[in-house]
């Protein structure tokens, strides 16, 4: 199969025009507490404002609409740790498309129920993310469905890159953009956009220690598979996929620095966001804040954007 061209600034601008009627141009307020803590000006890019509560709706929307421009398909299928599948299910209902989502067994049950509430059919039996992707690909082949991968696709990456365009349009020149990392679609898209607009601006990735596939892969020089284990950063679970074609290559080009944060650091950052910024978010969304809090003095006198990715949290008892 011929590989599609890698995303670039032009494809991200095309994605921005394509998805504009269906997603939100999110805000990026200053965090007073984090700015005081670091001596920097810290902007929080709030993707929790999206209609599905996370950035994933951008890439999914671009992939579905771009595919529709190329031809017809009978339905949509995907594999996800939750937020991407929720975005696909939301868009399926919006565009009148049947959606089947495959989830790994490690994905919390409440996320499966949320997909079903949006009208998606859900298979929650896959051992891990790679198995879920394989099952979704098989269904797409059998039923002539469009497979919308969670990260490793040029249209998905370009859709996520629209965050970078918004950050650059809305904020003063930045000294760093800090992004949570799992499979790499988000940071790759943002990185391509930011580097296309300001090549010297560092793009920094943050993985959870218990979900550090991109961190390990970049250090090894090739995609590394890891086992899925419990983490507060559930949305960062999964590896780069059994046949990664795009995100690892792009990550090598656009990520200037990548690090990990531990479980206690993530929990502390969640508390910071709730107490000081009145934001209730999921564990993965706090990764950038945890990274800032680990070395606060490093950032003095700079301007930083931190992407707050999603707010899919497990509901408490009724």
N, C-alpha and C positions, 0 to 999 in steps of 0.2 A: 504494500500500500504506500503510495506516495505521501510523504509528509507535507502538511500544510506549512506555509511560510510562518516564521516566527513573528509574534506580535511586534509592532513598532508604534511610534507615536501617531502615525496616520491611522492605524487600525484602532487605536484607543480613542482617537477623536471621532472616528466613524461610529464606534460603540456608544460614545456619549450621546451622539445625535439619535441613534437608534433606540436607546432605552429611556431617553428623557421623559416620555409620557408615562412611564410605568414605575420609575424609582424616584427616590427623593435625593435632592442635593442637600446633603447633611451639613449640620453646623460644626464648628470647631472652636468652642469657647476656650478661654484661658482658664486653667486650673490655678486658682489663687494659692491653694495649699502647696501643690507641687512646685509652683514657681518660687514660693518662699523657701521651700525645702532645698531646692537646687540652686537658687540664685539665677535661674534661667527664666525665660518666658515659655511656659509649657502649654501647648494647645492640645485639646483632646478632640480628635476627629470622631464624632459620635455616629458610628454606623448602626447603633441601636435604634436610631430614628427611622430606619427602613421599615416598610410595611410588614416584613417578616421578622424584624428584630435583629437582622444581621446583614453584613455586606454581601452575602452569598447571592442575593436577589439580582445583583448587578451582572455577574458573570452568567448566571442561568438565563436571565432575560436576553442578554446579547446572543448566547448560543442558540436559543430557541428561535428568536426572530431572524438571525442570520441564516439559520437552516431553512426557515420558511421561505426566505427570499430565493433559496437555491432549488426548492422543490417541496413536494408534499410528503408527509409521513403519517402513519396511522395512530401514533400515540407517542408518549415519552417515557423513558425509563432512566433510572439513575441509581447510584450507590453512594452512601453518605453516612457520616457520623451523626447527622441530624439537621444541621442548619441548611446545608445545600439541598437536601431532600425537601425540607420545608419550603425553600424558595421555589423549587421545581413544582411542588404540589400547588402552591399559591398561584404560580403563573399558569399551570394547567387549568385551574379553575377559572382564572381570568380570561384565558384564551380558548376555553372550551375543549381542552385536550385531556384524554385519559392518561393517568400517570401511574406507573408501578415503581415503587422504591424498594431497594434492597438494603437492609441494615445489618451490620455486624451484631452479634449477640451482646457485645459490650456496650452498645448504645442503650441508654436508659429507656425503660418502657414508656415513660411519659412522652418521649419524643416520637415514638411510633404512634401513640394515640393522637398526638397533634397532627400527624400526617393524615391519619384516617379521618379526622375531623374536617380536613380540607378536601376530602373526597378521593385521596390516593389509595391504591391497593398497596399493602405493605407486606414484605417478606422479611422476617426478623430472625432468620435461622442461620445466616452465614457465620462461619467461625471468626473471620476477621474482615478487614476492609478489602483486601485483595480478593478474597472469595466472593464478596458482595459485588465487586466490579465485574468479575467473571460471569456471575449469574445474570447481571444486568445486560452485559454484552450478548449473552446467549439469547435472552428474551428479545433484544432488539433485532437480532438476526432472524429469529423465528417469526416475529410478528410485524416486521417492517416498522419498528419503532425507532425514534431518534434517541440515541444514548447521549445523555448530557453528563459528562464526567464531572466530579467535584472540583478538579483543579487542572488536570493535565490535558488542556485543549486550548488552542490559540484564541478561540472566541470567548471562552471562559476567562482566560487571562486578560484579554483586552477589556472585557467588561469590568473586572476588578480594577484595572488600571485607571478607570475613570475617577477613582478616589484621588489618585495622584494629580490629575488635572484640576480637580476641585481645590485640593490643598494649595496648589500653586497659584490658582486664581484668587483665592480668598484671603491668604495669609501673606505677611511680609516674607522676604527671602529667609529661608530656613537654613539652620546649621546641621540638622539631622532629621530624618524621618524614621520612626521606630515602629516596627510592625511584628505582631505575633506570626509565628511560622509553623505550619504543619506540612502539607504537601507542596506548598510553594506558589500556588496560583495567585494568592493575594500579594505577597511581597514581590513576585515577578512582575505583575501588572503595574503596581505602584512604582517599582524600580525602573521599568522601561519608560514610564511617563516622566518620572523625576529626572532620570539621566538624560532623557531627550530634551528637557527644558533647562537643566542645570547639571552638567556632567560632574561637577565637583562636589555636589551635595551628597553626604554619606547616607546610605540606606542600610539600616541596622535591623537584623532579624533576631527574634527572641523565641526560643523553643522552651517547652516544659522539659525538665530533666527526664521525666518518665515518658515523654513523647518526642524524642529528639532526633528523628530520622534525618531531617535535612542537615542538622548540625553534624551528625556523624558522617553523612554522605559527602558533604563539602570537605571535611577533614580527610576522608578516605580518597576523594577524587573520583568516586563512582557511587551510584545509588546503593544504599545499605538498607536491608530489611531488618526490622525490629519487631519483637513481640509486643502485643498490646497489654498494658498493665493498668491498674486503677490509677487515676489522677484526677485532681480537681479540675484540670484543664481538659475536660472530656472532648471538646471540639478540636483539640490538637492531636487526637489519636489517629493512628493509621500510618502506613509508610508511603513510599513514593509510587507504589503500584508495581505490578509484575513486569510491565513493559513501559517504563517512563520514557516519554518521547520529547517532552518540552520543558517541564519546570526545572529539572536539574540543570540542563544546559543553560537556561536563562539565569538561574540563580548564580551560577558560576560567573556570569557577566555583570550582574547588577547588585549583588549583595556585597557590601564593603566590610561588614562585620556581622558575626552571628555568635550568640551566646545562649546559655540556658539559665533557667530559674527554677528553684526547688518548690516543693509543695508549701512549705511554711511561708516562703516569700510570696507565692501566689495568694495565699489566704490573707496575708498582711495587706497586700495590694488591693484585694477585694474590700477589705475593711476601710482602707484609705478612700477608695472611690465612693463608698457608701456614706461614710461619716463626713467627709470634707467636700465632696462634689455632688452628693445626693443622687448617686448613680448605682443602681442595682444591676450588676452584670454577671455573666458567666465567668468561670475560672479562666478560660482562654483569653478573654477580653482584657484581663488584668496583667497579662504578661509584660507588656511594655512599661506599665507603671512599676511592676516589680523590678524590672531592669533598672529604671531610673533610681528607685529607692536603694538599690544595692550599692551604688556609687554616686551619691548625690552631689558631691563636690566637683565631680568631673565636668559638670554641665554649666558651671557659673559663667554668666555673661552671654549665653547662647540662646537661640530660638529653636524650639523643638516641637515637632508634631508627633503625637502618639496616637496610633489608630486603636480605637476601642471597638472591638469587632462585633460583639453580639450580646444578647441578654436572655438567651434560652436557659433558664434555671429551673430546677426541679421544684414543682409546687409543694408547698408545705401541707401538713395535715389539715383537713377541712374542719 
